[in-house]
Amino acid sequence: MKYVILVLVVLLAIGIFRYFRQGTFLKTLTEEQFRKGYRKAQLIDVREPQEFEKGHILGARNIPVTQMRQRLVEIRPDKPVYLYCQGTTRSARAAQLLHKKGYQDINQLKGGFKKWTGKIKN
């Protein structure tokens, strides 16, 4: 029983560490902040294609997080990257991958697409 508790405490500590470390390289932007900058950036929807086709932010490219490693050549490291998914889980995962590959200016939409009130393309 002690070992189970120890393992759970260690896993929780790792999760907390990753969450706070993520804040050092990923900026979470409000919708207003996101709108101000995404037109000058690379706007990437990291959801799956069928989700993207049902509706996405106008001007977004679809690079699902599941394909991101293979499609990194499509993302310029010298320009800001604006990511979003349905919530924030997948965009955070995509941000970690980009950070590991040397990308610097990485941003995500707070609350994701489900909170977006701006223009969308269906």
Z-matrix of the N, CA and C atoms (Angstrom, degrees):
N
C 1 1.447
C 2 1.538 1 111.47
N 3 1.328 2 116.11 1 -39.71
C 4 1.469 3 120.19 2 179.23
C 5 1.519 4 110.93 3 -60.00
N 6 1.351 5 115.52 4 -38.72
C 7 1.460 6 119.93 5 -177.75
C 8 1.523 7 111.39 6 -67.69
N 9 1.298 8 117.14 7 -37.20
C 10 1.463 9 121.09 8 178.33
C 11 1.527 10 109.82 9 -63.19
N 12 1.312 11 116.50 10 -45.26
C 13 1.465 12 120.88 11 178.70
C 14 1.524 13 110.25 12 -63.58
N 15 1.327 14 116.80 13 -42.86
C 16 1.465 15 121.05 14 178.73
C 17 1.527 16 110.69 15 -60.72
N 18 1.317 17 116.94 16 -45.25
C 19 1.465 18 121.11 17 179.29
C 20 1.529 19 110.14 18 -61.68
N 21 1.315 20 117.38 19 -43.46
C 22 1.467 21 120.92 20 179.07
C 23 1.530 22 111.50 21 -63.09
N 24 1.318 23 117.38 22 -40.99
C 25 1.461 24 121.51 23 178.66
C 26 1.532 25 110.19 24 -64.40
N 27 1.315 26 117.08 25 -42.66
C 28 1.467 27 121.08 26 179.04
C 29 1.527 28 110.40 27 -63.68
N 30 1.323 29 117.46 28 -45.11
C 31 1.465 30 120.68 29 179.20
C 32 1.529 31 111.58 30 -62.70
N 33 1.306 32 116.44 31 -40.90
C 34 1.459 33 120.82 32 177.27
C 35 1.533 34 110.69 33 -62.98
N 36 1.319 35 116.91 34 -43.42
C 37 1.468 36 121.34 35 179.08
C 38 1.528 37 110.95 36 -61.96
N 39 1.317 38 116.61 37 -41.48
C 40 1.469 39 120.55 38 178.40
C 41 1.523 40 109.90 39 -63.07
N 42 1.321 41 116.77 40 -44.35
C 43 1.466 42 120.76 41 178.80
C 44 1.516 43 112.35 42 -60.53
N 45 1.309 44 116.71 43 -44.48
C 46 1.464 45 121.35 44 179.17
C 47 1.528 46 110.58 45 -64.07
N 48 1.331 47 116.65 46 -43.31
C 49 1.461 48 121.26 47 178.28
C 50 1.524 49 110.66 48 -58.92
N 51 1.331 50 117.08 49 -47.57
C 52 1.469 51 120.78 50 -179.57
C 53 1.516 52 111.47 51 -62.38
N 54 1.325 53 116.50 52 -40.51
C 55 1.466 54 120.80 53 -179.48
C 56 1.527 55 110.76 54 -60.49
N 57 1.326 56 117.40 55 -47.87
C 58 1.461 57 120.14 56 -178.47
C 59 1.526 58 112.13 57 -73.00
N 60 1.324 59 117.84 58 -33.36
C 61 1.461 60 121.20 59 177.30
C 62 1.521 61 110.03 60 -65.02
N 63 1.317 62 116.14 61 -37.05
C 64 1.455 63 121.41 62 -179.90
C 65 1.528 64 110.75 63 -58.71
N 66 1.308 65 116.80 64 -35.76
C 67 1.461 66 121.21 65 179.33
C 68 1.516 67 113.65 66 -62.05
N 69 1.321 68 117.91 67 -17.66
C 70 1.462 69 120.73 68 179.98
C 71 1.521 70 112.61 69 -79.20
N 72 1.340 71 118.24 70 -21.80
C 73 1.461 72 119.88 71 -178.48
C 74 1.526 73 113.95 72 -124.41
N 75 1.320 74 118.76 73 -9.44
C 76 1.460 75 122.29 74 -178.39
C 77 1.522 76 109.94 75 -119.91
N 78 1.335 77 115.68 76 121.28
C 79 1.459 78 120.17 77 176.94
C 80 1.524 79 108.49 78 -95.07
N 81 1.327 80 116.15 79 126.23
C 82 1.460 81 120.61 80 175.20
C 83 1.520 82 107.08 81 -96.80
N 84 1.326 83 115.48 82 120.25
C 85 1.460 84 121.69 83 -173.52
C 86 1.520 85 111.78 84 -108.20
N 87 1.320 86 116.04 85 143.28
C 88 1.467 87 120.65 86 172.31
C 89 1.531 88 107.20 87 -67.12
N 90 1.311 89 115.95 88 166.63
C 91 1.469 90 118.96 89 179.09
C 92 1.525 91 111.06 90 -58.76
N 93 1.319 92 117.22 91 -40.23
C 94 1.464 93 120.98 92 179.44
C 95 1.534 94 111.24 93 -62.41
N 96 1.323 95 117.44 94 -45.97
C 97 1.470 96 121.27 95 178.36
C 98 1.527 97 110.17 96 -64.36
N 99 1.320 98 116.37 97 -40.47
C 100 1.462 99 122.41 98 -179.51
C 101 1.532 100 109.91 99 -61.83
N 102 1.323 101 116.79 100 -45.73
C 103 1.471 102 121.51 101 179.88
C 104 1.521 103 111.94 102 -60.80
N 105 1.334 104 116.49 103 -38.68
C 106 1.470 105 120.67 104 -178.25
C 107 1.521 106 112.34 105 -63.48
N 108 1.328 107 117.68 106 -31.43
C 109 1.452 108 119.12 107 -173.02
C 110 1.507 109 118.11 108 -111.50
N 111 1.326 110 118.61 109 -16.56
C 112 1.460 111 117.96 110 -170.00
C 113 1.522 112 114.97 111 -70.19
N 114 1.324 113 118.40 112 -22.47
C 115 1.471 114 119.29 113 179.92
C 116 1.528 115 111.90 114 -71.91
N 117 1.335 116 116.51 115 -23.73
C 118 1.472 117 120.66 116 179.16
C 119 1.526 118 110.92 117 -95.81
N 120 1.317 119 116.37 118 5.04
C 121 1.460 120 121.13 119 -174.47
C 122 1.527 121 110.26 120 -121.49
N 123 1.307 122 114.64 121 -177.06
C 124 1.454 123 121.89 122 173.64
C 125 1.522 124 106.65 123 -94.27
N 126 1.321 125 116.28 124 108.87
C 127 1.458 126 122.34 125 -177.40
C 128 1.525 127 108.67 126 -92.13
N 129 1.327 128 115.13 127 115.54
C 130 1.474 129 119.68 128 -173.89
C 131 1.521 130 110.56 129 -125.39
N 132 1.327 131 114.49 130 124.60
C 133 1.460 132 123.52 131 174.07
C 134 1.525 133 105.86 132 -93.04
N 135 1.329 134 117.35 133 116.64
C 136 1.467 135 120.61 134 -175.29
C 137 1.528 136 113.05 135 -95.57
N 138 1.349 137 116.73 136 11.42
C 139 1.465 138 120.53 137 177.02
C 140 1.525 139 109.92 138 -76.54
N 141 1.295 140 116.11 139 170.36
C 142 1.464 141 121.54 140 179.43
C 143 1.534 142 109.82 141 -72.16
N 144 1.350 143 117.83 142 155.12
C 145 1.473 144 121.29 143 -176.00
C 146 1.532 145 114.65 144 -53.14
N 147 1.323 146 117.84 145 -39.79
C 148 1.467 147 119.00 146 -178.60
C 149 1.536 148 111.32 147 -66.35
N 150 1.329 149 118.19 148 -31.39
C 151 1.464 150 121.53 149 175.81
C 152 1.531 151 109.82 150 -71.09
N 153 1.330 152 115.61 151 -43.33
C 154 1.463 153 122.48 152 179.89
C 155 1.523 154 110.49 153 -59.03
N 156 1.334 155 116.67 154 -43.23
C 157 1.469 156 121.65 155 -177.78
C 158 1.526 157 112.41 156 -66.14
N 159 1.317 158 117.88 157 -26.28
C 160 1.468 159 121.22 158 179.19
C 161 1.527 160 112.08 159 -75.68
N 162 1.331 161 116.97 160 -15.52
C 163 1.454 162 121.79 161 178.64
C 164 1.512 163 110.64 162 154.78
N 165 1.340 164 115.48 163 137.88
C 166 1.460 165 120.94 164 179.31
C 167 1.530 166 109.77 165 -153.16
N 168 1.315 167 116.12 166 164.71
C 169 1.461 168 121.40 167 178.28
C 170 1.526 169 108.29 168 -66.03
N 171 1.315 170 114.98 169 133.90
C 172 1.459 171 121.71 170 -179.66
C 173 1.525 172 110.35 171 -53.86
N 174 1.326 173 117.25 172 126.56
C 175 1.463 174 122.02 173 178.04
C 176 1.516 175 114.83 174 94.12
N 177 1.320 176 117.70 175 -3.25
C 178 1.470 177 120.98 176 -178.55
C 179 1.528 178 111.71 177 -78.47
N 180 1.324 179 114.38 178 148.23
C 181 1.461 180 121.91 179 170.85
C 182 1.519 181 107.62 180 -102.47
N 183 1.304 182 117.06 181 146.81
C 184 1.457 183 120.75 182 179.12
C 185 1.526 184 109.92 183 -99.71
N 186 1.328 185 115.14 184 109.96
C 187 1.468 186 121.54 185 171.91
C 188 1.528 187 104.96 186 -128.56
N 189 1.333 188 116.91 187 92.71
C 190 1.465 189 119.52 188 -178.17
C 191 1.524 190 111.70 189 -57.80
N 192 1.318 191 115.87 190 144.28
C 193 1.459 192 120.72 191 -179.79
C 194 1.530 193 109.98 192 -57.29
N 195 1.319 194 117.85 193 -29.94
C 196 1.472 195 121.81 194 179.85
C 197 1.526 196 112.06 195 -69.25
N 198 1.342 197 117.84 196 -17.29
C 199 1.468 198 121.99 197 179.94
C 200 1.532 199 112.77 198 -112.13
N 201 1.314 200 116.67 199 -0.27
C 202 1.461 201 120.22 200 -170.04
C 203 1.534 202 113.63 201 -59.76
N 204 1.312 203 117.95 202 -42.32
C 205 1.478 204 119.82 203 179.59
C 206 1.526 205 111.65 204 -55.97
N 207 1.315 206 116.25 205 -43.42
C 208 1.460 207 120.85 206 -177.75
C 209 1.526 208 112.46 207 -75.61
N 210 1.319 209 117.64 208 -19.01
C 211 1.467 210 120.90 209 -173.95
C 212 1.528 211 113.38 210 -113.34
N 213 1.320 212 117.61 211 17.85
C 214 1.467 213 120.91 212 -179.85
C 215 1.527 214 112.96 213 -57.35
N 216 1.328 215 117.15 214 -30.11
C 217 1.471 216 120.34 215 -179.42
C 218 1.522 217 111.94 216 -61.58
N 219 1.334 218 117.53 217 -18.39
C 220 1.465 219 121.92 218 179.55
C 221 1.532 220 112.63 219 -82.93
N 222 1.337 221 116.65 220 -7.88
C 223 1.464 222 121.05 221 -176.04
C 224 1.525 223 108.90 222 -115.57
N 225 1.323 224 115.68 223 119.19
C 226 1.463 225 120.26 224 -178.61
C 227 1.524 226 110.90 225 -77.88
N 228 1.332 227 117.56 226 130.26
C 229 1.463 228 120.26 227 179.43
C 230 1.533 229 113.99 228 -75.14
N 231 1.337 230 117.31 229 -15.05
C 232 1.464 231 120.89 230 -176.36
C 233 1.530 232 113.14 231 -92.73
N 234 1.325 233 118.28 232 0.70
C 235 1.468 234 122.04 233 179.37
C 236 1.521 235 109.65 234 -120.48
N 237 1.339 236 117.15 235 150.31
C 238 1.468 237 119.22 236 177.38
C 239 1.532 238 111.39 237 -59.27
N 240 1.320 239 115.33 238 145.76
C 241 1.458 240 121.86 239 178.39
C 242 1.525 241 107.83 240 -115.23
N 243 1.320 242 116.23 241 125.48
C 244 1.466 243 122.96 242 177.06
C 245 1.524 244 107.44 243 -112.37
N 246 1.311 245 115.79 244 116.87
C 247 1.461 246 121.95 245 -176.11
C 248 1.521 247 110.97 246 -111.33
N 249 1.317 248 114.79 247 150.39
C 250 1.460 249 119.40 248 167.97
C 251 1.518 250 109.92 249 -155.04
N 252 1.321 251 114.37 250 155.46
C 253 1.460 252 122.16 251 173.21
C 254 1.522 253 106.28 252 -137.40
N 255 1.307 254 118.73 253 -161.40
C 256 1.460 255 119.60 254 -179.04
C 257 1.531 256 110.90 255 -67.00
N 258 1.324 257 116.44 256 -42.40
C 259 1.472 258 122.34 257 177.20
C 260 1.516 259 107.81 258 -117.09
N 261 1.342 260 116.71 259 -108.18
C 262 1.469 261 120.22 260 173.81
C 263 1.524 262 112.11 261 -144.49
N 264 1.301 263 118.74 262 -4.66
C 265 1.465 264 121.53 263 -174.70
C 266 1.524 265 112.46 264 -64.06
N 267 1.319 266 117.00 265 -51.78
C 268 1.469 267 119.97 266 -177.37
C 269 1.518 268 112.24 267 -70.98
N 270 1.331 269 117.86 268 -35.74
C 271 1.470 270 118.94 269 178.27
C 272 1.527 271 110.03 270 -66.93
N 273 1.329 272 117.78 271 -34.25
C 274 1.468 273 121.02 272 176.30
C 275 1.524 274 110.32 273 -66.21
N 276 1.334 275 116.58 274 -40.01
C 277 1.468 276 120.51 275 178.20
C 278 1.534 277 110.19 276 -65.28
N 279 1.324 278 116.80 277 -42.32
C 280 1.467 279 121.07 278 177.53
C 281 1.533 280 110.29 279 -62.61
N 282 1.322 281 116.36 280 -40.08
C 283 1.474 282 120.85 281 179.21
C 284 1.522 283 110.93 282 -62.05
N 285 1.332 284 117.12 283 -40.87
C 286 1.467 285 120.11 284 178.05
C 287 1.522 286 110.86 285 -60.48
N 288 1.316 287 116.41 286 -43.70
C 289 1.458 288 120.43 287 179.32
C 290 1.533 289 110.49 288 -62.77
N 291 1.320 290 116.47 289 -46.69
C 292 1.469 291 119.95 290 179.62
C 293 1.525 292 111.37 291 -61.79
N 294 1.319 293 116.49 292 -41.87
C 295 1.463 294 120.58 293 178.33
C 296 1.527 295 111.14 294 -60.04
N 297 1.312 296 116.81 295 -44.29
C 298 1.472 297 120.86 296 179.04
C 299 1.520 298 111.39 297 -62.30
N 300 1.337 299 116.55 298 -27.79
C 301 1.466 300 120.90 299 -179.57
C 302 1.524 301 112.33 300 -90.90
N 303 1.343 302 117.54 301 5.87
C 304 1.454 303 120.54 302 173.06
C 305 1.518 304 116.48 303 99.35
N 306 1.303 305 118.98 304 2.97
C 307 1.465 306 120.94 305 178.11
C 308 1.525 307 108.72 306 -71.01
N 309 1.339 308 116.01 307 142.56
C 310 1.463 309 120.88 308 -173.48
C 311 1.525 310 114.11 309 -106.72
N 312 1.317 311 117.48 310 -51.49
C 313 1.465 312 122.31 311 -172.27
C 314 1.534 313 109.26 312 -95.03
N 315 1.340 314 116.22 313 86.80
C 316 1.466 315 122.05 314 -175.11
C 317 1.528 316 109.02 315 -116.67
N 318 1.329 317 115.28 316 128.58
C 319 1.457 318 122.03 317 -175.95
C 320 1.519 319 109.94 318 -132.61
N 321 1.331 320 116.30 319 149.88
C 322 1.460 321 119.62 320 174.40
C 323 1.524 322 109.77 321 -133.37
N 324 1.328 323 115.15 322 153.86
C 325 1.456 324 122.59 323 179.64
C 326 1.523 325 109.91 324 -80.60
N 327 1.316 326 116.12 325 121.80
C 328 1.465 327 121.37 326 178.94
C 329 1.537 328 108.88 327 -62.35
N 330 1.317 329 116.43 328 125.62
C 331 1.459 330 120.76 329 179.02
C 332 1.514 331 114.21 330 83.90
N 333 1.322 332 117.62 331 -12.68
C 334 1.455 333 121.87 332 176.94
C 335 1.518 334 114.69 333 70.63
N 336 1.325 335 115.06 334 -168.83
C 337 1.464 336 122.75 335 -175.95
C 338 1.528 337 112.24 336 -60.83
N 339 1.316 338 116.43 337 -32.97
C 340 1.474 339 118.92 338 -178.00
C 341 1.523 340 112.21 339 -64.59
N 342 1.342 341 118.11 340 -19.59
C 343 1.470 342 122.16 341 178.40
C 344 1.535 343 112.30 342 -99.69
N 345 1.319 344 117.88 343 -6.48
C 346 1.460 345 122.92 344 -176.20
C 347 1.524 346 110.49 345 -68.32
N 348 1.337 347 116.89 346 132.49
C 349 1.468 348 120.96 347 179.18
C 350 1.533 349 111.85 348 -115.00
N 351 1.334 350 116.79 349 -1.10
C 352 1.470 351 121.28 350 -177.76
C 353 1.506 352 112.31 351 -80.67
N 354 1.339 353 114.74 352 -168.91
C 355 1.455 354 121.25 353 -178.69
C 356 1.518 355 111.03 354 -66.30
N 357 1.332 356 113.26 355 142.18
C 358 1.464 357 118.76 356 176.22
C 359 1.523 358 108.87 357 -133.33
N 360 1.309 359 115.14 358 161.03
C 361 1.453 360 121.69 359 175.50
C 362 1.520 361 107.07 360 -113.00
N 363 1.315 362 116.23 361 128.15
C 364 1.475 363 120.61 362 179.35
C 365 1.505 364 110.82 363 -98.60
